[in-house]
Amino acid sequence: MAKEQGMKPIAQNKKARHDYAIEDKYEAGLVLTGTEVKSLREGRASLAEAFVSIDRRGEMWLENANIPEYLNGTWNNHAPKRKRKLLLHEREIIKLARQSEAKGYTIIPLSLYFKDGRVKAEIALARGKREYDKRQALREEQDKREALRAMRYANKRVR
């Protein structure tokens, strides 16, 4: 059987980009069971309420990520919202732990995807946005969209 190549997205945390200002991104591997991988291959996952924690032993965990039970699984199916270990280098974990201790910073998952047949999680060090920051970002996006629309309309009239 041929080895998988490239990247295939599974799940995105769209709300994270709205609620947080992303400072730094990392790619982490995930420790999963067989039924979790099969469920992910069907594209079934949600990162809406997920977060990353670091325990005293220096291990990173993805918590509250919902990977529903595999439909064709048997009695040894996995729990949908169990803690899943994230695989990063020790120096990266130490760096993230030190940075996340600062006020207002947290570590959040941005997406899950397959990379060359292995499940990866994109995690980020993020700072929480205030309400006026969110409104400002939405206003900027809307202004950008209107400018593109106006330019498109002006280009059609010239021809």
C-alpha positions in Angstrom: 0.0 0.0 0.0 1.3 3.5 -0.9 2.2 5.9 1.8 0.1 9.0 2.2 1.6 12.2 1.0 0.8 15.8 1.7 -1.6 17.5 4.2 -5.3 16.7 4.7 -7.2 19.0 7.1 -9.5 17.4 9.7 -10.8 20.2 11.9 -10.3 24.0 12.4 -10.9 26.1 15.5 -12.3 29.1 13.8 -13.4 30.8 17.0 -9.8 30.8 18.3 -8.7 33.3 15.6 -11.6 35.6 16.6 -11.1 35.4 20.3 -7.3 35.4 20.5 -4.3 37.2 19.0 -2.0 34.5 17.8 1.7 35.1 18.9 3.5 31.9 18.0 2.6 28.6 16.2 3.8 25.0 16.8 3.2 21.7 15.2 2.6 18.8 17.6 2.0 15.1 17.2 -0.9 13.4 19.0 -0.9 10.1 20.8 -4.1 8.4 19.7 -5.8 5.0 19.7 -6.8 3.1 16.6 -10.5 4.0 16.7 -9.7 7.7 17.2 -7.6 7.7 14.0 -10.4 5.9 12.1 -12.9 8.5 13.4 -10.6 11.3 12.3 -10.2 9.7 8.8 -14.0 10.1 8.5 -13.4 13.8 9.2 -15.2 13.8 12.6 -13.7 16.1 15.2 -14.4 19.4 16.9 -11.9 21.8 18.6 -14.5 24.3 19.7 -14.0 24.0 23.4 -10.5 22.5 23.3 -7.5 23.8 25.2 -3.9 22.7 25.9 -2.5 22.2 29.4 1.0 21.4 30.8 1.3 19.2 33.8 4.0 19.1 36.5 6.0 16.4 34.7 6.4 18.7 31.7 3.9 16.9 29.4 1.4 18.7 27.2 -2.2 17.5 26.9 -5.0 18.4 24.5 -8.2 18.5 26.6 -11.9 18.8 25.7 -11.2 18.0 22.0 -14.2 16.1 20.8 -13.4 13.1 18.6 -16.7 11.1 18.4 -16.7 7.3 18.8 -15.9 5.3 15.7 -19.2 4.1 14.3 -18.0 0.6 13.4 -16.0 0.3 16.7 -16.6 -2.5 19.2 -16.5 -2.6 23.0 -13.0 -1.1 23.0 -14.0 2.2 21.5 -12.5 5.4 22.9 -14.0 8.1 25.1 -14.9 11.1 23.0 -13.5 13.9 25.2 -10.5 12.2 26.9 -7.2 13.9 27.4 -4.8 13.3 24.6 -1.0 13.7 24.9 0.8 16.1 22.6 4.3 15.3 21.4 6.7 18.2 21.3 10.4 18.6 22.0 11.2 19.2 25.7 12.7 22.6 25.0 9.6 23.7 23.1 7.4 22.6 26.0 9.6 24.5 28.5 9.5 27.6 26.3 5.7 27.4 25.9 5.2 26.8 29.7 7.3 29.9 30.5 5.5 32.1 28.0 2.0 30.9 29.0 2.6 31.9 32.6 2.6 35.6 31.6 -0.7 37.3 32.3 -3.3 37.0 29.4 -1.4 34.2 27.5 -2.7 30.7 26.9 -2.0 27.8 24.6 -4.8 26.8 22.2 -5.3 24.3 19.4 -5.9 25.9 16.0 -6.3 22.8 13.8 -6.0 19.0 13.4 -4.7 17.6 10.1 -3.0 14.5 8.6 0.6 15.1 7.5 2.1 12.2 5.6 -0.4 9.8 7.2 0.1 11.0 10.8 -2.2 13.2 12.8 -0.8 16.6 13.8 -2.2 19.4 15.8 -1.3 23.0 15.2 -1.2 24.8 18.6 -0.5 28.4 19.3 0.6 30.7 22.1 -2.2 33.3 22.1 -3.2 36.4 24.0 -6.9 36.9 24.7 -8.5 39.8 22.8 -10.7 42.3 24.5 -14.2 43.1 23.1 -13.1 46.3 21.4 -10.2 44.4 19.7 -12.7 42.0 18.2 -14.9 44.7 16.9 -11.9 46.5 15.4 -10.8 43.3 13.6 -14.3 42.8 12.2 -14.4 46.4 11.0 -11.0 46.0 9.3 -12.2 42.8 7.5 -15.4 44.5 6.4 -13.5 47.6 5.1 -11.0 45.4 3.2 -14.0 43.4 1.6 -15.7 46.7 0.5 -12.4 48.0 -1.0 -12.0 44.8 -3.0 -15.6 45.0 -4.2 -15.2 48.7 -5.2 -11.9 47.9 -7.1 -13.6 44.9 -8.9 -16.5 47.2 -9.9 -14.2 49.9 -11.1 -12.2 47.4 -13.2 -15.3 46.1 -14.9 -16.4 49.6 -15.9 -13.0 50.4 -17.5 -13.2 47.5 -20.0 
